[in-house]
Amino acid sequence: MPKSFDLQIFVEDTTGRSDLNILTVQVTDKNERPVFRGNMAIQTVTIYVLEGTPPECIYQVDAADPENAELKYSLLPAPVPFLVLENGAIFTTKEFDYEKDPHCYFLNITVTDPDGLNSTKTVNINIININDERPYFTTKQRIYRIPEEQSPGTVVANITAKDPDDEDSPSRLFYSIQSSDRYFSINPSTGVLQVTGKINRDALPLRLHPNISLIVRVEDSPSSSHASEMEITIIVDDINDNPPECNPSTFRIEANENTIAGTFLLDLRNYCKDIDVDPPNNQFNFTGLSGFRSNNFALESTVSGRLVMTESIDLENPANLGAEVYSLTVRVQDIACPNYSNIIYIYIRIKPVNEFFPVFSNSSYEFNVPEITKVGSSIGRVNARDKDWSPSVITYSIVAGGGTKDYTNIFWISPTKGDVKILARLDYETTQKHILTVQASDQEKTATASVTVNVLEVNDEEPVCSPNFYSFQIPVSLAVGTNINGFRIECQDRDSDPRSFRYIINEGNVNNHFTFSPSAGSNTSRLILASRFDYDSGLDTNWIYRLHVYITDDNLLSARDKTTDLIKTGTVTLSIRVIPNPTTVITTTPGFTVVTKMENLYSESAWYVPFVITLGSLLLLGLLGYLGFLLATWVRTCCPPAGKAGDVLLINAAEKKKPKKDVIVTMTKLNTVFDGEARDPVTGKIYEFNTRSGARRWKKSNEPLQPAPAMQVTSSATDDSGQGADRAGAPSKKEPSEKRKELTAETKPAAKP
């Protein structure tokens, strides 16, 4: 603190007079005791020193004098292995040994100022024990003997040791086995040596070396280098713990059925052994031969284990049926206690001798097969047996026959079942009968049988006609009944009578203009014109006919046979072009105007269609009426009335200068419209047809014929004799809208085609 203080003293009276002066206070020093600082100022300091540590500074005492005088340090008691320097540093004077020296020291540290004032504090010094001693074993025994097959956990030895570092307390030592061993383990805390794995004296390596050496190690900590080791030896003794065993334990042997009595079959001693190491634990005998009909076999002696046959066996003898395999058992047993044993199973198969040939159930077989039988179908089965016991496995094969010019063999037989199948299609017209030689074999002996396959005829060939396609032209004026262009077809069928053919024009015969004569009963027929062409009235519209003719071979079959028998059909295509006369008007005349009328046929269930059509028709009718009114007004204003012949001649003369035009009205049906009718020449019924698509249906008795969909009208004048006027009057039967369309076409000289 400051050594002096200057105080300003202020004084004031009641009248307001004042004065200020300075008062100086000086502080004089007084000698005080030194004081400790740091941890020693507040507590007793404890210092830990490890044993074996060389002399060194272990603590620095910190003290101060209030007057900042130089201090001196000292300690009591004096005869201790410590010293304190004048600067307060505490040093050890020796290397401590925990096992020999005191474990704790109390030092009184005194600090003194120059005037003799002092302060004292106590310092506690503890010597810390370190692990610097090696433990040693106290167990003296080094050799132990145990029998094999001890259960896990069996105590073999109790290993003990001590550590000099732990003289005053129980030693905490750690035990371990250093050598690699799978049979024993040691408790790391107690040193108890126990069995941990199966000890088999009869297996390697104990079979050759029954002594087990272990290196036991004791440590005073898991990571310390202070340890001791000791070798102990454990001797494993053999016991009779294994029965005699045979490898294999099941024997399967064969003997021919004619093997004589006394024949040696099996030596069991060669296959059996006892793996125990020391006699008599590894000695055994053979006893107890038993089993089904074991009296046919015997053991020569209990020691040798040789099996011999005492009687011969004939499998064909009814007394031995089912005795093909004999099941025997033999017991192999230890001589020493506890007399372990095992069972040997012996299966003796009496091997049959092949003495008989296979025999077919029939000497010959006959199969009837339709020629249309599918490839891969089974057509029959052959069967053969063998009198040998047990019945031999018979395999079948075709050794001869069954070939054609196209196939080496068209038949196949199942090797195991004897099923005969076809590999290729049969053809009665080529081969009516196949003779096969079938062989049955039991792998050693064979037998054969004859198989006859009769091919049954089936109508599987379709008529073939010549020519099958022909194209020609005929005039439109050809007379009915004429053989068209002298055309005739000639048909052949490999499996049908020439009288069985029937000729049908299936497609393209619009209006039934064509027919064949004769239509059935002959292999030749001519094409005849059955009805004349009528293009003038619009009944005929097609100029090209494409006829599809079907030729069937069912003419000689009854109605019942046609529903069951196979019927084949051939096809011939004819293309006929009709050539018009020179005076006939061709619809393809250049420079014509086409007026198209669209008619929509709708379903009655669509209720909204009539409504929309009616509404549209009313609007269209009003528009057409308004346009007609305007046209009539314009004609009345611009054209003079027709009253004189001269005026007509002038009009006709003017018309001659215009190019000739054709007006064609066509009707397009959105659904099928049947616009023609004709009589069917076979049934006599009336049917309707569509001239454009060729669709047909039978006409209902109360339904009138529908109008033709298109008609041709020529409206231009050809001469001055008035024919133009007659033709102009022809369209008067049309609808008003169509009239207006034609008049418009006639009054427009520049109309485009």
MIDO-436068 format. One record per residue (C-alpha): residue in one letter; x, y, z. Coordinates in steps of 0.05 Angstrom, whole numbers, padded with zeros to 5 digits, always signed. Each point is the difference from the previous one (the first is absolute). Example, Ala and Ser with C-alpha at 12.3 -4.5 7.8 and 13.67 -1.06 7.14 Angstrom:
BEGIN
A+00246-00090+00156
S+00027+00069-00013
END
This chain:
BEGIN
M+00000+00000+00000
P+00023+00072-00005
K+00044+00022+00058
S-00034+00069+00008
F-00068+00031-00013
D-00015+00076-00014
L-00071+00017+00025
Q-00034+00066-00020
I-00041+00027+00059
F-00056+00049-00017
V-00035+00041+00056
E-00060+00046-00006
D-00041+00041+00052
T-00072+00018+00000
T+00012+00067-00032
G+00033-00031-00060
R+00071+00013+00016
S+00047-00059-00015
D+00073-00022+00001
L+00039-00058-00034
N+00064-00031+00026
I+00041-00065-00011
L+00011-00054+00053
T+00057-00051-00014
V-00005-00070+00031
Q+00065-00042-00002
V-00001-00077+00011
T+00060-00031+00036
D+00023-00073-00015
K-00004-00057+00051
N+00036-00068-00010
E-00048-00058-00013
R+00008-00076-00006
P+00013-00030-00069
V-00060-00036-00032
F-00005-00061-00044
R-00031+00006-00068
G-00032-00049-00047
N-00028-00067+00024
M+00041+00002+00065
A-00037+00063+00020
I-00067-00035+00002
Q+00013-00075+00012
T+00049-00054+00018
V+00038-00019-00062
T+00008-00075-00016
I+00056-00020-00047
Y+00004-00069-00032
V+00068-00029-00017
L+00007-00065-00041
E+00048-00051+00028
G+00063-00007-00040
T+00000+00073-00020
P+00070+00031+00003
P+00013+00062+00045
E-00035+00061-00030
C-00041+00061+00017
I-00068-00021+00021
Y-00033+00066+00021
Q+00012+00076-00001
V-00024+00037+00063
D-00027+00069-00014
A+00001+00053+00057
A+00004+00076+00004
D+00018+00053+00052
P-00046+00062+00006
E+00063+00043+00004
N+00030-00036-00060
A+00058-00023+00042
E+00043-00060-00019
L-00027-00065+00031
K+00034-00064+00022
Y-00030-00071-00002
S+00013-00060+00047
L-00034-00067+00015
L-00009-00045+00059
P+00013-00054+00020
A+00071+00002-00024
P+00017-00075-00009
V-00045-00012-00062
P+00022-00013-00071
F-00023+00069-00022
L+00030+00070-00001
V-00026+00070-00014
L+00041+00053-00034
E+00000+00074+00017
N-00045+00014-00059
G-00052-00049+00028
A+00013-00059-00048
I-00011-00069+00034
F+00046-00056-00024
T+00004-00074+00014
T+00068-00026+00020
K-00007-00074-00017
E-00036-00051-00045
F-00058-00029+00040
D-00017-00074+00003
Y-00073-00012+00019
E+00014-00070+00025
K+00056+00026+00049
D-00011+00073+00016
P-00058+00035+00037
H-00060+00012-00043
C-00016+00071+00027
Y+00040+00062+00024
F-00025+00064+00035
L+00044+00062-00009
N-00008+00067+00037
I+00022+00056-00046
T+00020+00066+00036
V+00010+00067-00034
T+00036+00056+00040
D+00011+00074-00015
P+00063+00039+00020
D-00032+00023+00066
G-00013-00072+00021
L-00074-00001-00013
N-00021-00067-00032
S-00058-00042-00024
T-00004-00077-00003
K-00041-00047-00045
T-00001-00076-00004
V+00013-00039-00065
N-00023-00074-00004
I+00044-00044-00046
N-00026-00069-00020
I+00044-00053-00033
I-00039-00034-00057
N+00012-00074-00012
I+00016-00020-00072
N+00002-00068-00032
D+00073-00015+00001
E+00002-00072+00028
R-00009-00066-00038
P-00054-00048+00026
Y+00021-00073+00015
F-00037-00067-00001
T-00015-00035+00066
T-00026-00065-00033
K+00053-00055+00000
Q-00034-00056-00041
R+00018-00002-00074
I-00031-00066-00027
Y-00074-00018+00000
R-00037-00062-00027
I-00073-00002-00023
P-00042-00050-00041
E-00026+00020-00069
E-00070+00024-00014
Q-00006+00044+00062
S-00059+00046-00001
P+00012+00075-00008
G+00011+00035+00066
T+00039-00057+00033
V+00055+00029+00045
V+00069-00025-00017
A+00044+00043+00046
N-00002+00062+00044
I+00059+00045-00017
T+00020+00051+00053
A+00051+00058+00001
K+00019+00063+00040
D+00024+00071-00014
P+00050+00034+00046
D-00033+00066-00016
D-00062-00023+00036
E+00029-00025+00066
D-00050+00039+00042
S-00061-00017-00041
P-00026-00059-00042
S+00037-00004-00066
R-00039+00017-00062
L+00034-00044-00051
F-00019-00020-00071
Y+00009-00072-00025
S+00003-00022-00073
I+00021-00059-00044
Q+00054+00021-00048
S+00003-00063-00043
S-00055-00012-00051
D-00047-00051+00030
R-00072-00017-00017
Y-00012-00048+00058
F+00012+00043+00062
S-00012+00070+00026
I+00022+00036+00064
N-00040+00049+00041
P+00037+00066-00007
S-00016+00021+00071
T+00003-00065+00041
G+00050-00042-00040
V-00048-00061-00004
L+00019-00044-00060
Q-00062-00033-00031
V-00020-00044-00059
T-00034+00041-00055
G-00001-00046-00061
K-00010-00073-00015
I+00064-00039+00012
N+00001-00060-00046
R+00059-00045+00014
D-00016-00041-00063
A+00007+00058-00049
L+00063+00034-00025
P+00043+00030+00027
L-00016-00032+00068
R-00001-00069-00031
L+00075+00005-00011
H+00018+00050+00055
P-00046-00005+00060
N+00040+00052+00042
I-00024+00072-00003
S+00049+00055+00022
L-00025+00067+00022
I+00037+00065+00015
V-00036+00037+00055
R+00016+00074+00009
V-00015+00045+00061
E+00001+00076-00004
D-00014+00054+00050
S-00040+00040-00052
P-00024-00015-00070
S+00048+00049-00032
S+00060-00006+00047
S+00067-00030-00018
H+00007-00031+00069
A-00019-00072-00009
S+00022-00072+00013
E-00012-00064-00040
M-00005-00073+00019
E-00006-00063-00044
I-00048-00056+00022
T-00013-00067-00034
I-00068-00035-00005
I-00002-00074-00017
V-00065-00025-00034
D-00017-00074+00014
D-00040-00043-00049
I-00069-00029+00018
N-00047-00047-00039
D-00046+00054-00027
N-00009-00021-00073
P-00039-00058-00029
P+00029-00039-00058
E-00020+00032-00066
C-00004-00025-00071
N+00009+00043-00061
P-00045-00009-00034
S-00051-00024+00051
T-00047-00020-00056
F+00022-00050-00052
R-00034-00015-00066
I+00026-00060-00037
E-00025-00042-00058
A+00000-00074-00013
N-00026-00037-00060
E-00061-00043+00010
N+00040-00062-00017
T+00057+00013+00050
I+00020-00066+00033
A+00001-00012+00076
G+00064+00017+00037
T+00017+00061-00044
F+00035+00055+00039
L-00039+00066-00003
L+00029+00052+00049
D+00057+00008+00051
L-00025+00048+00053
R+00067+00004+00037
N+00029+00040-00057
Y-00051+00056+00010
C-00006+00004+00076
K+00045+00029+00054
D-00001+00031+00071
I+00036+00067+00005
D+00016-00008+00074
V+00075+00002+00010
D+00018-00052+00052
P-00021-00073+00004
P-00048-00029+00019
N-00040+00063-00014
N+00009-00010-00076
Q-00018-00075-00006
F-00068-00025-00026
N-00038-00062-00027
F-00056-00013-00052
T-00064-00033+00025
G-00075-00005-00011
L-00010-00012-00075
S-00075+00008-00012
G-00050+00023-00052
F-00049-00025-00053
R+00020-00070-00022
S+00067+00007+00035
N+00007-00076+00000
N+00026+00006-00071
F+00062+00036+00028
A+00048-00009+00059
L+00063+00029+00035
E+00062-00044+00001
S+00019+00024+00070
T-00012+00058+00048
V+00072+00024-00008
S+00009-00004-00076
G-00068+00030-00020
R+00000-00037-00068
L-00071-00007-00031
V-00013-00061-00044
M-00061-00028-00038
T-00027-00065+00027
E-00054-00013-00054
S-00009+00019-00074
I-00061+00042-00019
D-00043-00007-00063
L-00044+00061-00011
E-00047-00035-00050
N-00019-00050+00055
P-00069+00019+00026
A+00026-00009+00071
N+00050+00056-00012
L-00046+00051-00034
G+00011+00068+00032
A+00066-00022+00031
E+00043+00040-00047
V+00033+00039+00057
Y+00020-00029+00068
S+00008+00047+00060
L+00049-00024+00054
T+00027+00031+00063
V+00065-00016+00038
R+00020+00029+00068
V+00072+00022+00011
Q+00015+00007+00075
D+00057+00022+00047
I+00035-00052+00043
A+00015+00050+00056
C-00053+00032+00043
P-00047+00034-00009
N-00005-00044-00063
Y-00020+00052-00051
S-00029-00028-00065
N-00026+00019-00069
I-00045-00032-00052
I+00024-00017-00070
Y-00053-00003-00055
I+00012-00046-00058
Y-00046+00000-00062
I+00013-00058-00046
R-00032+00007-00069
I-00008-00065-00036
K+00015+00019-00071
P-00046-00034-00050
V+00030-00036-00059
N-00032+00016-00067
E-00025-00068-00024
F-00062+00017-00041
F-00015+00040-00063
P-00052+00056-00002
V-00068-00022-00026
F-00051+00046-00034
S-00072-00005+00022
N-00019-00009-00074
S+00043-00027-00056
S-00026+00056-00045
Y-00039+00065+00008
E-00046+00038-00046
F-00020+00073+00008
N-00051+00039-00043
V+00017+00074-00004
P-00037+00055-00039
E+00046+00037-00046
I-00016+00067+00033
T+00025-00022+00068
K+00042+00055+00031
V+00075-00007+00001
G+00023-00024+00069
S-00064-00039+00014
S+00004-00069+00030
I-00029-00054-00046
G+00009-00062+00043
R+00044-00036+00050
V+00041-00065+00000
N+00017-00038+00063
A+00052-00053+00017
R+00017-00037+00065
D+00060-00040+00026
K-00006-00062+00044
D+00064+00016+00037
W-00007+00023+00073
S+00000+00056+00013
P-00034+00022-00065
S+00051+00033-00044
V-00008+00071-00027
I-00023-00008-00072
T+00021+00052-00052
Y-00035+00006-00067
S+00026+00023-00067
I-00020-00002-00074
V+00052-00039-00038
A-00032-00003-00070
G-00058+00028-00041
G-00041+00063+00003
G+00040+00042-00050
T-00022+00041-00060
K+00036+00036-00056
D-00001+00064+00042
Y+00014-00028+00069
T+00045-00057+00023
N-00050-00018+00054
I-00065+00035+00013
F-00014-00040+00064
W+00030+00004+00070
I-00008-00047+00059
S+00008+00018+00073
P+00062-00039+00025
T-00032-00014+00068
K-00075-00003-00012
G-00006-00028-00070
D-00046+00055-00025
V+00004+00008-00076
K-00007+00072-00025
I+00003+00032-00069
L+00055+00051-00017
A-00028+00023-00067
R-00068+00007-00032
L-00028-00064-00030
D-00025+00001-00072
Y-00049-00053-00023
E+00009+00021-00073
T+00075-00016+00005
T+00004-00060+00047
Q-00059-00040+00027
K+00038-00047+00046
H+00064+00002+00040
I+00033-00063+00029
L+00048+00011+00058
T+00046-00048+00037
V+00002+00017+00074
Q+00055-00028+00046
A-00004-00011+00075
S+00065-00005+00039
D+00018-00016+00073
Q+00071+00027-00013
E+00025-00071-00015
K-00053-00038-00038
T-00048+00026-00053
A-00065-00019-00034
T-00038+00031-00059
A-00073+00008-00022
S-00035+00025-00062
V-00042+00064+00002
T-00047+00016-00059
V-00026+00071-00005
N-00061+00006-00046
V-00010+00072-00025
L-00074+00016-00004
E-00022+00047-00055
V-00029+00068+00020
N-00022+00057-00044
D+00061+00044+00013
E+00015+00023-00071
E-00033+00062-00027
P-00022+00006-00073
V+00052+00030-00046
C-00028+00035-00062
S+00032+00025-00063
P+00002+00057-00013
N-00006+00027+00070
F+00001+00072-00025
Y-00026+00028-00066
S-00014+00070-00027
F-00042+00016-00062
Q-00048+00051-00031
I-00071-00009-00024
P-00047+00047-00038
V-00059+00030+00037
S-00047-00029-00052
L+00021-00073+00011
A-00059-00047-00005
V-00025-00037+00061
G+00022-00073+00003
T+00064+00012-00038
N+00063-00036+00023
I+00042+00062+00017
N+00061+00000-00046
G-00005-00075-00002
F+00028-00001+00071
R+00001-00066+00038
I+00036-00024+00062
E+00025-00070+00013
C+00009-00024+00071
Q+00036-00058+00032
D-00001-00029+00071
R+00046-00057+00020
D-00049-00029+00050
S-00069+00018-00028
D-00044-00026-00057
P-00004+00046-00062
R-00076+00003+00012
S+00009+00029+00070
F+00016+00071-00022
R-00048+00058+00011
Y+00012+00071-00028
I-00021+00062+00038
I+00013+00073-00017
N+00011+00027+00070
E+00018+00073-00013
G-00005+00052-00055
N-00061-00028-00038
V-00040+00065+00004
N-00072-00010-00025
N+00017-00074-00013
H+00022+00010-00072
F+00045-00060+00000
T-00007-00074+00016
F+00035-00066-00013
S-00028-00057-00040
P-00002-00052+00026
S+00000+00028+00070
A+00014-00069+00031
G+00015-00073-00018
S+00059+00009-00047
N+00074+00018+00003
T-00009+00048-00058
S-00047+00060-00005
R-00011+00060-00046
L-00014+00073+00018
I-00069+00021-00026
L-00033+00069-00003
A-00064-00010+00041
S-00033+00068-00010
R+00010+00060-00045
F+00033+00065+00022
D-00046+00060+00011
Y+00040+00064+00006
D-00054+00044-00031
S-00049-00006+00058
G+00056+00006+00051
L-00008-00072+00025
D+00072-00015-00019
T+00056+00048+00017
N+00062-00045+00002
W+00041-00007-00064
I+00051-00045+00032
Y-00019-00065+00036
R+00049-00037+00044
L-00028-00069+00014
H+00024-00045+00057
V-00020-00071-00017
Y+00000-00055+00053
I+00005-00072-00023
T-00019-00050+00055
D+00004-00076-00001
D-00065-00012+00039
N-00050-00010-00057
L-00008-00075+00013
L-00008+00008+00076
S-00068+00000+00034
A-00022+00057+00043
R+00018-00040+00063
D+00069-00019-00027
K+00016+00073-00016
T-00005+00017+00074
T+00048-00055+00021
D+00047-00015-00058
L+00060+00042-00019
I-00013+00045-00061
K+00055+00034-00039
T-00008+00062-00044
G+00041+00026-00059
T-00001+00072-00025
V+00000+00031-00070
T+00001+00075-00013
L-00030+00029-00064
S+00005+00073-00023
I-00053+00021-00052
R-00003+00068-00033
V-00065+00019-00035
I+00012+00039-00065
P-00056+00050-00014
N-00032+00010-00069
P+00023+00061-00041
T-00066+00035+00014
T+00002-00012+00074
V+00011+00063+00041
I+00062-00008+00043
T-00003+00031+00068
T+00071+00023-00008
T-00017+00051-00056
P+00046+00061+00010
G-00029+00068+00017
F-00058-00018+00046
T-00028+00031+00063
V-00011-00044+00061
V-00057+00017+00048
T+00006-00041+00064
K-00056-00015+00048
M+00020-00024+00069
E-00050-00041+00038
N+00014-00021+00072
L-00033-00060+00030
Y-00001+00002+00075
S-00019-00045+00056
E-00070+00009+00029
S+00028-00003+00070
A+00038+00066-00013
W-00058+00047+00018
Y+00040+00063-00010
V+00016-00015-00073
P-00072+00014-00027
F-00003+00063+00041
V+00066+00027-00028
I-00019-00021-00071
T-00069+00031+00005
L+00027+00066+00027
G+00055+00002-00053
S-00050-00017-00055
L-00047+00057+00021
L+00058+00049-00001
L+00024-00026-00068
L-00071+00001-00028
G-00009+00072+00020
L+00067+00019-00031
L-00016-00037-00065
G-00069+00033-00003
Y+00032+00069+00008
L+00051-00016-00054
G-00056-00025-00047
F-00038+00064+00011
L+00061+00041-00019
L+00012-00044-00061
A-00072+00006-00024
T+00002+00075+00007
W+00065+00005-00039
V-00027-00045-00057
R-00064+00039-00005
T+00039+00065-00005
C+00056-00019-00047
C-00030-00054-00046
P-00059+00014-00048
P-00059-00048+00001
A+00005-00059-00049
G-00057+00009-00051
K+00026-00006-00070
A+00032-00056-00039
G+00054+00046-00024
D+00020+00012+00071
V+00006-00074+00013
L+00043-00009-00062
L+00045+00056+00024
I+00007-00034+00067
N+00016-00067-00032
A+00050+00033-00047
A+00034+00031+00060
E+00000-00067+00036
K+00036-00033-00059
K+00060+00044+00013
K+00007-00027+00071
P+00041-00063+00013
K-00037-00064+00012
K-00009-00015+00075
D-00024-00060+00039
V-00034+00007+00067
I+00008-00060+00045
V-00037-00006+00067
T+00032-00049+00049
M-00025-00018+00069
T+00050-00021+00053
K-00027-00042+00057
L+00035+00006+00066
N-00030-00068+00018
T-00014-00058-00047
V-00058+00014-00048
F-00028-00059-00039
D-00018+00031-00067
G-00011-00062-00043
E-00035-00067+00003
A+00006-00067-00035
R-00023-00072+00006
D+00047-00053+00028
P+00004-00056-00053
V+00008-00055+00052
T-00054+00016+00052
G-00045+00045-00042
K-00002+00053+00054
I+00004+00075-00014
Y+00061+00035+00029
E+00023+00073+00001
F+00070+00024-00016
N+00042+00063+00000
T+00026+00017-00069
R+00063+00034+00026
S+00023-00046+00056
G-00034-00066-00021
A-00031-00010+00069
R-00063-00044+00000
R-00059-00018+00044
W-00065-00039-00007
K-00058+00046-00018
K-00056+00006+00050
S-00069-00016-00029
N-00031+00067+00019
E+00060+00045-00018
P+00001+00036-00068
L+00062+00005-00043
Q+00045+00059+00020
P+00014+00053-00053
A+00065-00004-00040
P+00056+00041+00031
A+00022+00035-00064
M-00030+00016-00068
Q+00029+00034-00061
V-00034+00056-00037
T+00026+00035-00063
S-00024+00071-00004
S+00037+00030-00060
A-00031+00005-00070
T+00025-00045-00056
D-00038+00025-00062
D-00053+00051-00024
S-00058-00049-00003
G-00024+00014+00070
Q+00031-00060+00035
G+00035+00048+00046
A-00067+00024+00025
D-00022-00071+00014
R+00062-00015+00039
A-00007+00065+00037
G-00067-00024+00023
A+00026-00066+00025
P+00024+00024+00068
S-00069+00026+00019
K-00009-00059+00048
K+00057+00022+00043
E-00004+00039+00064
P-00005+00076-00004
S+00069+00009+00029
E+00029-00046-00053
K-00037+00040-00055
R+00031+00064+00025
K+00069-00032+00000
E-00009-00024-00073
L-00026+00068-00023
T+00059+00033+00033
A+00048-00048-00036
E-00033+00014-00068
T+00000+00075+00007
K+00074+00003+00017
P+00039-00008-00065
A+00068+00003+00035
A-00013-00059+00048
K+00060-00043+00013
P-00003-00076-00006
END
